[in-house]
């Protein structure tokens, strides 16, 4: 999943972000919609990570969310 896809359905993904990063304040996450660098700084501060570690965790989150979405799409179209 790309950053653009994340913010295109922000409310849905905000809940998933809050589950994955429970120490991050929802307001701070919302304020960091400007880009992954801003979000990484929020995650780093709230989860005692370096900004690089937080960016890696965010990238992993986006990857897993994309896989979940793709899997759901495949299952929806599976006629077997």
PyMOL Python script that loads the backbone (N, CA, C, O; Angstrom):
from pymol import cmd

cmd.read_pdbstr("""\
ATOM      1  N   UNK A   1       0.849  -1.165   0.000  1.00  0.00           N
ATOM      2  CA  UNK A   1       0.000   0.000   0.000  1.00  0.00           C
ATOM      3  C   UNK A   1       0.895   1.229   0.000  1.00  0.00           C
ATOM      4  O   UNK A   1       1.924   1.272   0.675  1.00  0.00           O
ATOM      5  N   UNK A   2       0.489   2.204  -0.755  1.00  0.00           N
ATOM      6  CA  UNK A   2       1.247   3.449  -0.816  1.00  0.00           C
ATOM      7  C   UNK A   2       0.698   4.450   0.202  1.00  0.00           C
ATOM      8  O   UNK A   2      -0.388   4.272   0.755  1.00  0.00           O
ATOM      9  N   UNK A   3       1.471   5.495   0.429  1.00  0.00           N
ATOM     10  CA  UNK A   3       1.028   6.553   1.331  1.00  0.00           C
ATOM     11  C   UNK A   3      -0.262   7.180   0.809  1.00  0.00           C
ATOM     12  O   UNK A   3      -1.166   7.472   1.592  1.00  0.00           O
ATOM     13  N   UNK A   4      -0.358   7.388  -0.486  1.00  0.00           N
ATOM     14  CA  UNK A   4      -1.555   7.979  -1.089  1.00  0.00           C
ATOM     15  C   UNK A   4      -2.775   7.111  -0.819  1.00  0.00           C
ATOM     16  O   UNK A   4      -3.853   7.627  -0.522  1.00  0.00           O
ATOM     17  N   UNK A   5      -2.613   5.798  -0.920  1.00  0.00           N
ATOM     18  CA  UNK A   5      -3.725   4.891  -0.629  1.00  0.00           C
ATOM     19  C   UNK A   5      -4.110   4.958   0.845  1.00  0.00           C
ATOM     20  O   UNK A   5      -5.289   4.879   1.190  1.00  0.00           O
ATOM     21  N   UNK A   6      -3.119   5.102   1.704  1.00  0.00           N
ATOM     22  CA  UNK A   6      -3.388   5.213   3.136  1.00  0.00           C
ATOM     23  C   UNK A   6      -4.256   6.431   3.429  1.00  0.00           C
ATOM     24  O   UNK A   6      -5.271   6.320   4.117  1.00  0.00           O
ATOM     25  N   UNK A   7      -3.869   7.576   2.919  1.00  0.00           N
ATOM     26  CA  UNK A   7      -4.623   8.785   3.257  1.00  0.00           C
ATOM     27  C   UNK A   7      -5.926   8.904   2.474  1.00  0.00           C
ATOM     28  O   UNK A   7      -6.785   9.709   2.831  1.00  0.00           O
ATOM     29  N   UNK A   8      -6.088   8.112   1.408  1.00  0.00           N
ATOM     30  CA  UNK A   8      -7.344   8.178   0.650  1.00  0.00           C
ATOM     31  C   UNK A   8      -8.513   7.605   1.451  1.00  0.00           C
ATOM     32  O   UNK A   8      -9.664   7.976   1.217  1.00  0.00           O
ATOM     33  N   UNK A   9      -8.231   6.713   2.383  1.00  0.00           N
ATOM     34  CA  UNK A   9      -9.269   6.161   3.253  1.00  0.00           C
ATOM     35  C   UNK A   9      -8.758   6.279   4.691  1.00  0.00           C
ATOM     36  O   UNK A   9      -8.598   5.288   5.403  1.00  0.00           O
ATOM     37  N   UNK A  10      -8.515   7.502   5.080  1.00  0.00           N
ATOM     38  CA  UNK A  10      -7.814   7.801   6.321  1.00  0.00           C
ATOM     39  C   UNK A  10      -8.502   7.224   7.552  1.00  0.00           C
ATOM     40  O   UNK A  10      -7.830   6.635   8.398  1.00  0.00           O
ATOM     41  N   UNK A  11      -9.808   7.371   7.681  1.00  0.00           N
ATOM     42  CA  UNK A  11     -10.492   6.915   8.897  1.00  0.00           C
ATOM     43  C   UNK A  11     -10.334   5.420   9.112  1.00  0.00           C
ATOM     44  O   UNK A  11     -10.081   4.975  10.232  1.00  0.00           O
ATOM     45  N   UNK A  12     -10.480   4.648   8.056  1.00  0.00           N
ATOM     46  CA  UNK A  12     -10.315   3.194   8.162  1.00  0.00           C
ATOM     47  C   UNK A  12      -8.886   2.854   8.569  1.00  0.00           C
ATOM     48  O   UNK A  12      -8.666   2.039   9.465  1.00  0.00           O
ATOM     49  N   UNK A  13      -7.934   3.469   7.920  1.00  0.00           N
ATOM     50  CA  UNK A  13      -6.541   3.141   8.185  1.00  0.00           C
ATOM     51  C   UNK A  13      -6.051   3.722   9.504  1.00  0.00           C
ATOM     52  O   UNK A  13      -5.120   3.182  10.100  1.00  0.00           O
ATOM     53  N   UNK A  14      -6.647   4.796   9.965  1.00  0.00           N
ATOM     54  CA  UNK A  14      -6.277   5.352  11.264  1.00  0.00           C
ATOM     55  C   UNK A  14      -6.553   4.338  12.371  1.00  0.00           C
ATOM     56  O   UNK A  14      -5.753   4.194  13.296  1.00  0.00           O
ATOM     57  N   UNK A  15      -7.667   3.645  12.280  1.00  0.00           N
ATOM     58  CA  UNK A  15      -7.977   2.609  13.279  1.00  0.00           C
ATOM     59  C   UNK A  15      -6.922   1.502  13.249  1.00  0.00           C
ATOM     60  O   UNK A  15      -6.484   1.031  14.299  1.00  0.00           O
ATOM     61  N   UNK A  16      -6.516   1.089  12.049  1.00  0.00           N
ATOM     62  CA  UNK A  16      -5.484   0.053  11.929  1.00  0.00           C
ATOM     63  C   UNK A  16      -4.140   0.559  12.459  1.00  0.00           C
ATOM     64  O   UNK A  16      -3.412  -0.181  13.121  1.00  0.00           O
ATOM     65  N   UNK A  17      -3.819   1.807  12.168  1.00  0.00           N
ATOM     66  CA  UNK A  17      -2.579   2.403  12.691  1.00  0.00           C
ATOM     67  C   UNK A  17      -2.610   2.435  14.217  1.00  0.00           C
ATOM     68  O   UNK A  17      -1.609   2.133  14.868  1.00  0.00           O
ATOM     69  N   UNK A  18      -3.746   2.796  14.780  1.00  0.00           N
ATOM     70  CA  UNK A  18      -3.871   2.876  16.237  1.00  0.00           C
ATOM     71  C   UNK A  18      -3.736   1.492  16.880  1.00  0.00           C
ATOM     72  O   UNK A  18      -3.195   1.368  17.978  1.00  0.00           O
ATOM     73  N   UNK A  19      -4.226   0.453  16.198  1.00  0.00           N
ATOM     74  CA  UNK A  19      -4.058  -0.910  16.718  1.00  0.00           C
ATOM     75  C   UNK A  19      -2.585  -1.338  16.647  1.00  0.00           C
ATOM     76  O   UNK A  19      -2.069  -1.968  17.570  1.00  0.00           O
ATOM     77  N   UNK A  20      -1.929  -0.995  15.556  1.00  0.00           N
ATOM     78  CA  UNK A  20      -0.526  -1.393  15.369  1.00  0.00           C
ATOM     79  C   UNK A  20       0.421  -0.575  16.241  1.00  0.00           C
ATOM     80  O   UNK A  20       1.436  -1.087  16.713  1.00  0.00           O
ATOM     81  N   UNK A  21       0.091   0.682  16.451  1.00  0.00           N
ATOM     82  CA  UNK A  21       0.939   1.591  17.227  1.00  0.00           C
ATOM     83  C   UNK A  21       0.112   2.171  18.370  1.00  0.00           C
ATOM     84  O   UNK A  21      -0.282   3.336  18.319  1.00  0.00           O
ATOM     85  N   UNK A  22      -0.155   1.370  19.402  1.00  0.00           N
ATOM     86  CA  UNK A  22      -1.112   1.777  20.447  1.00  0.00           C
ATOM     87  C   UNK A  22      -0.669   2.952  21.308  1.00  0.00           C
ATOM     88  O   UNK A  22      -1.508   3.582  21.952  1.00  0.00           O
ATOM     89  N   UNK A  23       0.610   3.263  21.340  1.00  0.00           N
ATOM     90  CA  UNK A  23       1.070   4.373  22.176  1.00  0.00           C
ATOM     91  C   UNK A  23       0.996   5.719  21.466  1.00  0.00           C
ATOM     92  O   UNK A  23       1.212   6.763  22.082  1.00  0.00           O
ATOM     93  N   UNK A  24       0.694   5.694  20.185  1.00  0.00           N
ATOM     94  CA  UNK A  24       0.598   6.954  19.423  1.00  0.00           C
ATOM     95  C   UNK A  24      -0.780   7.568  19.635  1.00  0.00           C
ATOM     96  O   UNK A  24      -1.797   6.884  19.528  1.00  0.00           O
ATOM     97  N   UNK A  25      -0.803   8.835  19.930  1.00  0.00           N
ATOM     98  CA  UNK A  25      -2.045   9.577  20.105  1.00  0.00           C
ATOM     99  C   UNK A  25      -2.733   9.739  18.749  1.00  0.00           C
ATOM    100  O   UNK A  25      -2.093  10.116  17.768  1.00  0.00           O
ATOM    101  N   UNK A  26      -4.030   9.457  18.695  1.00  0.00           N
ATOM    102  CA  UNK A  26      -4.770   9.554  17.432  1.00  0.00           C
ATOM    103  C   UNK A  26      -4.701  10.967  16.858  1.00  0.00           C
ATOM    104  O   UNK A  26      -4.625  11.141  15.642  1.00  0.00           O
ATOM    105  N   UNK A  27      -4.728  11.960  17.713  1.00  0.00           N
ATOM    106  CA  UNK A  27      -4.619  13.338  17.244  1.00  0.00           C
ATOM    107  C   UNK A  27      -3.271  13.618  16.599  1.00  0.00           C
ATOM    108  O   UNK A  27      -3.183  14.298  15.577  1.00  0.00           O
ATOM    109  N   UNK A  28      -2.223  13.082  17.213  1.00  0.00           N
ATOM    110  CA  UNK A  28      -0.883  13.262  16.647  1.00  0.00           C
ATOM    111  C   UNK A  28      -0.752  12.521  15.325  1.00  0.00           C
ATOM    112  O   UNK A  28      -0.120  13.013  14.390  1.00  0.00           O
ATOM    113  N   UNK A  29      -1.353  11.336  15.249  1.00  0.00           N
ATOM    114  CA  UNK A  29      -1.327  10.602  13.974  1.00  0.00           C
ATOM    115  C   UNK A  29      -2.060  11.394  12.900  1.00  0.00           C
ATOM    116  O   UNK A  29      -1.586  11.506  11.769  1.00  0.00           O
ATOM    117  N   UNK A  30      -3.216  11.940  13.258  1.00  0.00           N
ATOM    118  CA  UNK A  30      -3.982  12.734  12.297  1.00  0.00           C
ATOM    119  C   UNK A  30      -3.228  13.955  11.822  1.00  0.00           C
ATOM    120  O   UNK A  30      -3.330  14.347  10.660  1.00  0.00           O
ATOM    121  N   UNK A  31      -2.474  14.553  12.720  1.00  0.00           N
ATOM    122  CA  UNK A  31      -1.703  15.744  12.364  1.00  0.00           C
ATOM    123  C   UNK A  31      -0.502  15.395  11.496  1.00  0.00           C
ATOM    124  O   UNK A  31       0.100  16.280  10.887  1.00  0.00           O
ATOM    125  N   UNK A  32      -0.147  14.111  11.433  1.00  0.00           N
ATOM    126  CA  UNK A  32       1.029  13.707  10.669  1.00  0.00           C
ATOM    127  C   UNK A  32       0.676  13.156   9.289  1.00  0.00           C
ATOM    128  O   UNK A  32       1.474  12.447   8.676  1.00  0.00           O
ATOM    129  N   UNK A  33      -0.510  13.482   8.807  1.00  0.00           N
ATOM    130  CA  UNK A  33      -0.947  13.009   7.493  1.00  0.00           C
ATOM    131  C   UNK A  33      -0.145  13.616   6.343  1.00  0.00           C
ATOM    132  O   UNK A  33      -0.299  13.197   5.196  1.00  0.00           O
ATOM    133  N   UNK A  34       0.701  14.590   6.636  1.00  0.00           N
ATOM    134  CA  UNK A  34       1.453  15.270   5.583  1.00  0.00           C
ATOM    135  C   UNK A  34       2.388  14.344   4.832  1.00  0.00           C
ATOM    136  O   UNK A  34       2.713  14.600   3.673  1.00  0.00           O
ATOM    137  N   UNK A  35       2.818  13.289   5.464  1.00  0.00           N
ATOM    138  CA  UNK A  35       3.720  12.376   4.783  1.00  0.00           C
ATOM    139  C   UNK A  35       4.338  11.372   5.731  1.00  0.00           C
ATOM    140  O   UNK A  35       4.232  11.509   6.950  1.00  0.00           O
ATOM    141  N   UNK A  36       4.977  10.373   5.175  1.00  0.00           N
ATOM    142  CA  UNK A  36       5.556   9.327   6.019  1.00  0.00           C
ATOM    143  C   UNK A  36       6.668   9.827   6.942  1.00  0.00           C
ATOM    144  O   UNK A  36       6.885   9.251   8.008  1.00  0.00           O
ATOM    145  N   UNK A  37       7.362  10.871   6.555  1.00  0.00           N
ATOM    146  CA  UNK A  37       8.414  11.396   7.441  1.00  0.00           C
ATOM    147  C   UNK A  37       7.805  11.978   8.710  1.00  0.00           C
ATOM    148  O   UNK A  37       8.315  11.743   9.806  1.00  0.00           O
ATOM    149  N   UNK A  38       6.730  12.726   8.572  1.00  0.00           N
ATOM    150  CA  UNK A  38       6.047  13.292   9.739  1.00  0.00           C
ATOM    151  C   UNK A  38       5.468  12.186  10.614  1.00  0.00           C
ATOM    152  O   UNK A  38       5.566  12.242  11.839  1.00  0.00           O
ATOM    153  N   UNK A  39       4.869  11.190   9.986  1.00  0.00           N
ATOM    154  CA  UNK A  39       4.299  10.067  10.730  1.00  0.00           C
ATOM    155  C   UNK A  39       5.409   9.300  11.458  1.00  0.00           C
ATOM    156  O   UNK A  39       5.226   8.881  12.601  1.00  0.00           O
ATOM    157  N   UNK A  40       6.534   9.122  10.811  1.00  0.00           N
ATOM    158  CA  UNK A  40       7.651   8.413  11.440  1.00  0.00           C
ATOM    159  C   UNK A  40       8.133   9.134  12.687  1.00  0.00           C
ATOM    160  O   UNK A  40       8.473   8.492  13.681  1.00  0.00           O
ATOM    161  N   UNK A  41       8.165  10.443  12.647  1.00  0.00           N
ATOM    162  CA  UNK A  41       8.588  11.208  13.831  1.00  0.00           C
ATOM    163  C   UNK A  41       7.608  11.010  14.987  1.00  0.00           C
ATOM    164  O   UNK A  41       8.026  10.862  16.136  1.00  0.00           O
ATOM    165  N   UNK A  42       6.317  11.006  14.691  1.00  0.00           N
ATOM    166  CA  UNK A  42       5.304  10.780  15.730  1.00  0.00           C
ATOM    167  C   UNK A  42       5.464   9.381  16.321  1.00  0.00           C
ATOM    168  O   UNK A  42       5.442   9.207  17.539  1.00  0.00           O
ATOM    169  N   UNK A  43       5.625   8.392  15.453  1.00  0.00           N
ATOM    170  CA  UNK A  43       5.771   7.015  15.926  1.00  0.00           C
ATOM    171  C   UNK A  43       7.052   6.829  16.725  1.00  0.00           C
ATOM    172  O   UNK A  43       7.064   6.112  17.725  1.00  0.00           O
ATOM    173  N   UNK A  44       8.122   7.466  16.290  1.00  0.00           N
ATOM    174  CA  UNK A  44       9.390   7.357  17.007  1.00  0.00           C
ATOM    175  C   UNK A  44       9.263   7.904  18.427  1.00  0.00           C
ATOM    176  O   UNK A  44       9.712   7.287  19.393  1.00  0.00           O
ATOM    177  N   UNK A  45       8.650   9.060  18.524  1.00  0.00           N
ATOM    178  CA  UNK A  45       8.507   9.697  19.835  1.00  0.00           C
ATOM    179  C   UNK A  45       7.608   8.881  20.761  1.00  0.00           C
ATOM    180  O   UNK A  45       7.916   8.726  21.943  1.00  0.00           O
ATOM    181  N   UNK A  46       6.512   8.364  20.241  1.00  0.00           N
ATOM    182  CA  UNK A  46       5.534   7.679  21.094  1.00  0.00           C
ATOM    183  C   UNK A  46       5.911   6.236  21.406  1.00  0.00           C
ATOM    184  O   UNK A  46       5.392   5.663  22.364  1.00  0.00           O
ATOM    185  N   UNK A  47       6.800   5.638  20.623  1.00  0.00           N
ATOM    186  CA  UNK A  47       7.139   4.231  20.821  1.00  0.00           C
ATOM    187  C   UNK A  47       8.623   4.010  21.144  1.00  0.00           C
ATOM    188  O   UNK A  47       9.126   2.891  21.048  1.00  0.00           O
ATOM    189  N   UNK A  48       9.311   5.081  21.525  1.00  0.00           N
ATOM    190  CA  UNK A  48      10.707   4.989  21.919  1.00  0.00           C
ATOM    191  C   UNK A  48      11.556   4.295  20.847  1.00  0.00           C
ATOM    192  O   UNK A  48      12.300   3.356  21.127  1.00  0.00           O
ATOM    193  N   UNK A  49      11.419   4.786  19.622  1.00  0.00           N
ATOM    194  CA  UNK A  49      12.172   4.284  18.473  1.00  0.00           C
ATOM    195  C   UNK A  49      12.996   5.414  17.882  1.00  0.00           C
ATOM    196  O   UNK A  49      12.724   6.588  18.133  1.00  0.00           O
ATOM    197  N   UNK A  50      13.992   5.060  17.102  1.00  0.00           N
ATOM    198  CA  UNK A  50      14.639   6.081  16.295  1.00  0.00           C
ATOM    199  C   UNK A  50      13.703   6.400  15.132  1.00  0.00           C
ATOM    200  O   UNK A  50      12.784   5.633  14.844  1.00  0.00           O
ATOM    201  N   UNK A  51      13.928   7.504  14.482  1.00  0.00           N
ATOM    202  CA  UNK A  51      13.088   7.853  13.328  1.00  0.00           C
ATOM    203  C   UNK A  51      13.245   6.792  12.238  1.00  0.00           C
ATOM    204  O   UNK A  51      12.273   6.446  11.566  1.00  0.00           O
ATOM    205  N   UNK A  52      14.449   6.281  12.061  1.00  0.00           N
ATOM    206  CA  UNK A  52      14.673   5.225  11.067  1.00  0.00           C
ATOM    207  C   UNK A  52      13.919   3.952  11.394  1.00  0.00           C
ATOM    208  O   UNK A  52      13.337   3.324  10.510  1.00  0.00           O
ATOM    209  N   UNK A  53      13.927   3.567  12.668  1.00  0.00           N
ATOM    210  CA  UNK A  53      13.179   2.378  13.089  1.00  0.00           C
ATOM    211  C   UNK A  53      11.679   2.584  12.899  1.00  0.00           C
ATOM    212  O   UNK A  53      10.964   1.681  12.465  1.00  0.00           O
ATOM    213  N   UNK A  54      11.223   3.775  13.229  1.00  0.00           N
ATOM    214  CA  UNK A  54       9.800   4.075  13.069  1.00  0.00           C
ATOM    215  C   UNK A  54       9.405   4.051  11.600  1.00  0.00           C
ATOM    216  O   UNK A  54       8.327   3.565  11.257  1.00  0.00           O
ATOM    217  N   UNK A  55      10.266   4.571  10.730  1.00  0.00           N
ATOM    218  CA  UNK A  55       9.976   4.554   9.298  1.00  0.00           C
ATOM    219  C   UNK A  55       9.913   3.118   8.790  1.00  0.00           C
ATOM    220  O   UNK A  55       9.056   2.785   7.971  1.00  0.00           O
ATOM    221  N   UNK A  56      10.809   2.273   9.267  1.00  0.00           N
ATOM    222  CA  UNK A  56      10.788   0.866   8.875  1.00  0.00           C
ATOM    223  C   UNK A  56       9.501   0.189   9.356  1.00  0.00           C
ATOM    224  O   UNK A  56       8.890  -0.585   8.619  1.00  0.00           O
ATOM    225  N   UNK A  57       9.093   0.483  10.589  1.00  0.00           N
ATOM    226  CA  UNK A  57       7.849  -0.085  11.122  1.00  0.00           C
ATOM    227  C   UNK A  57       6.651   0.414  10.315  1.00  0.00           C
ATOM    228  O   UNK A  57       5.725  -0.353  10.050  1.00  0.00           O
ATOM    229  N   UNK A  58       6.657   1.681   9.924  1.00  0.00           N
ATOM    230  CA  UNK A  58       5.573   2.226   9.110  1.00  0.00           C
ATOM    231  C   UNK A  58       5.561   1.572   7.736  1.00  0.00           C
ATOM    232  O   UNK A  58       4.498   1.207   7.234  1.00  0.00           O
ATOM    233  N   UNK A  59       6.725   1.421   7.125  1.00  0.00           N
ATOM    234  CA  UNK A  59       6.801   0.751   5.823  1.00  0.00           C
ATOM    235  C   UNK A  59       6.295  -0.686   5.920  1.00  0.00           C
ATOM    236  O   UNK A  59       5.590  -1.159   5.028  1.00  0.00           O
ATOM    237  N   UNK A  60       6.653  -1.382   7.003  1.00  0.00           N
ATOM    238  CA  UNK A  60       6.162  -2.746   7.219  1.00  0.00           C
ATOM    239  C   UNK A  60       4.642  -2.754   7.359  1.00  0.00           C
ATOM    240  O   UNK A  60       3.964  -3.617   6.800  1.00  0.00           O
ATOM    241  N   UNK A  61       4.117  -1.797   8.103  1.00  0.00           N
ATOM    242  CA  UNK A  61       2.667  -1.688   8.269  1.00  0.00           C
ATOM    243  C   UNK A  61       1.983  -1.504   6.915  1.00  0.00           C
ATOM    244  O   UNK A  61       0.994  -2.174   6.619  1.00  0.00           O
ATOM    245  N   UNK A  62       2.509  -0.597   6.096  1.00  0.00           N
ATOM    246  CA  UNK A  62       1.915  -0.350   4.781  1.00  0.00           C
ATOM    247  C   UNK A  62       1.989  -1.594   3.907  1.00  0.00           C
ATOM    248  O   UNK A  62       1.046  -1.894   3.175  1.00  0.00           O
ATOM    249  N   UNK A  63       3.093  -2.315   3.974  1.00  0.00           N
ATOM    250  CA  UNK A  63       3.255  -3.530   3.188  1.00  0.00           C
ATOM    251  C   UNK A  63       2.232  -4.588   3.596  1.00  0.00           C
ATOM    252  O   UNK A  63       1.575  -5.189   2.745  1.00  0.00           O
ATOM    253  N   UNK A  64       2.103  -4.808   4.897  1.00  0.00           N
ATOM    254  CA  UNK A  64       1.162  -5.815   5.400  1.00  0.00           C
ATOM    255  C   UNK A  64      -0.281  -5.428   5.070  1.00  0.00           C
ATOM    256  O   UNK A  64      -1.085  -6.280   4.691  1.00  0.00           O
ATOM    257  N   UNK A  65      -0.604  -4.153   5.214  1.00  0.00           N
ATOM    258  CA  UNK A  65      -1.956  -3.701   4.876  1.00  0.00           C
ATOM    259  C   UNK A  65      -2.234  -3.911   3.390  1.00  0.00           C
ATOM    260  O   UNK A  65      -3.344  -4.286   3.011  1.00  0.00           O
ATOM    261  N   UNK A  66      -1.239  -3.672   2.559  1.00  0.00           N
ATOM    262  CA  UNK A  66      -1.393  -3.905   1.127  1.00  0.00           C
ATOM    263  C   UNK A  66      -1.599  -5.378   0.818  1.00  0.00           C
ATOM    264  O   UNK A  66      -2.430  -5.726  -0.020  1.00  0.00           O
ATOM    265  N   UNK A  67      -0.849  -6.248   1.489  1.00  0.00           N
ATOM    266  CA  UNK A  67      -1.034  -7.690   1.302  1.00  0.00           C
ATOM    267  C   UNK A  67      -2.436  -8.121   1.720  1.00  0.00           C
ATOM    268  O   UNK A  67      -3.085  -8.903   1.025  1.00  0.00           O
ATOM    269  N   UNK A  68      -2.895  -7.612   2.844  1.00  0.00           N
ATOM    270  CA  UNK A  68      -4.236  -7.959   3.325  1.00  0.00           C
ATOM    271  C   UNK A  68      -5.299  -7.512   2.327  1.00  0.00           C
ATOM    272  O   UNK A  68      -6.249  -8.246   2.055  1.00  0.00           O
ATOM    273  N   UNK A  69      -5.139  -6.323   1.791  1.00  0.00           N
ATOM    274  CA  UNK A  69      -6.091  -5.819   0.802  1.00  0.00           C
ATOM    275  C   UNK A  69      -6.063  -6.664  -0.464  1.00  0.00           C
ATOM    276  O   UNK A  69      -7.111  -7.009  -1.010  1.00  0.00           O
ATOM    277  N   UNK A  70      -4.865  -6.996  -0.928  1.00  0.00           N
ATOM    278  CA  UNK A  70      -4.738  -7.803  -2.140  1.00  0.00           C
ATOM    279  C   UNK A  70      -5.325  -9.194  -1.951  1.00  0.00           C
ATOM    280  O   UNK A  70      -5.967  -9.733  -2.852  1.00  0.00           O
ATOM    281  N   UNK A  71      -5.102  -9.774  -0.770  1.00  0.00           N
ATOM    282  CA  UNK A  71      -5.654 -11.095  -0.479  1.00  0.00           C
ATOM    283  C   UNK A  71      -7.173 -11.050  -0.462  1.00  0.00           C
ATOM    284  O   UNK A  71      -7.831 -11.948  -0.986  1.00  0.00           O
ATOM    285  N   UNK A  72      -7.724 -10.019   0.132  1.00  0.00           N
ATOM    286  CA  UNK A  72      -9.187  -9.882   0.153  1.00  0.00           C
ATOM    287  C   UNK A  72      -9.729  -9.732  -1.260  1.00  0.00           C
ATOM    288  O   UNK A  72     -10.782 -10.282  -1.585  1.00  0.00           O
ATOM    289  N   UNK A  73      -9.012  -8.987  -2.108  1.00  0.00           N
ATOM    290  CA  UNK A  73      -9.439  -8.822  -3.505  1.00  0.00           C
ATOM    291  C   UNK A  73      -9.415 -10.149  -4.237  1.00  0.00           C
ATOM    292  O   UNK A  73     -10.331 -10.448  -5.003  1.00  0.00           O
ATOM    293  N   UNK A  74      -8.376 -10.956  -4.015  1.00  0.00           N
ATOM    294  CA  UNK A  74      -8.269 -12.256  -4.689  1.00  0.00           C
ATOM    295  C   UNK A  74      -9.406 -13.160  -4.232  1.00  0.00           C
ATOM    296  O   UNK A  74     -10.040 -13.826  -5.050  1.00  0.00           O
ATOM    297  N   UNK A  75      -9.665 -13.184  -2.939  1.00  0.00           N
ATOM    298  CA  UNK A  75     -10.721 -14.059  -2.412  1.00  0.00           C
ATOM    299  C   UNK A  75     -12.092 -13.638  -2.937  1.00  0.00           C
ATOM    300  O   UNK A  75     -12.956 -14.484  -3.164  1.00  0.00           O
ATOM    301  N   UNK A  76     -12.291 -12.347  -3.127  1.00  0.00           N
ATOM    302  CA  UNK A  76     -13.561 -11.868  -3.637  1.00  0.00           C
ATOM    303  C   UNK A  76     -13.808 -12.324  -5.067  1.00  0.00           C
ATOM    304  O   UNK A  76     -14.949 -12.532  -5.478  1.00  0.00           O
ATOM    305  N   UNK A  77     -12.719 -12.476  -5.819  1.00  0.00           N
ATOM    306  CA  UNK A  77     -12.833 -12.839  -7.226  1.00  0.00           C
ATOM    307  C   UNK A  77     -12.611 -14.328  -7.473  1.00  0.00           C
ATOM    308  O   UNK A  77     -12.665 -14.779  -8.617  1.00  0.00           O
ATOM    309  N   UNK A  78     -12.367 -15.076  -6.439  1.00  0.00           N
ATOM    310  CA  UNK A  78     -12.140 -16.513  -6.582  1.00  0.00           C
ATOM    311  C   UNK A  78     -13.485 -17.206  -6.790  1.00  0.00           C
ATOM    312  O   UNK A  78     -14.372 -17.132  -5.939  1.00  0.00           O
ATOM    313  N   UNK A  79     -13.621 -17.871  -7.915  1.00  0.00           N
ATOM    314  CA  UNK A  79     -14.898 -18.521  -8.247  1.00  0.00           C
ATOM    315  C   UNK A  79     -14.878 -20.002  -7.924  1.00  0.00           C
ATOM    316  O   UNK A  79     -15.890 -20.678  -8.110  1.00  0.00           O
ATOM    317  N   UNK A  80     -13.767 -20.525  -7.449  1.00  0.00           N
ATOM    318  CA  UNK A  80     -13.656 -21.969  -7.181  1.00  0.00           C
ATOM    319  C   UNK A  80     -14.386 -22.350  -5.929  1.00  0.00           C
ATOM    320  O   UNK A  80     -14.397 -23.522  -5.554  1.00  0.00           O
TER     321      UNK A  80
END
""", "prot")
cmd.dss("prot")
cmd.show_as("cartoon", "prot")
cmd.util.cbc("prot")
cmd.orient("prot")
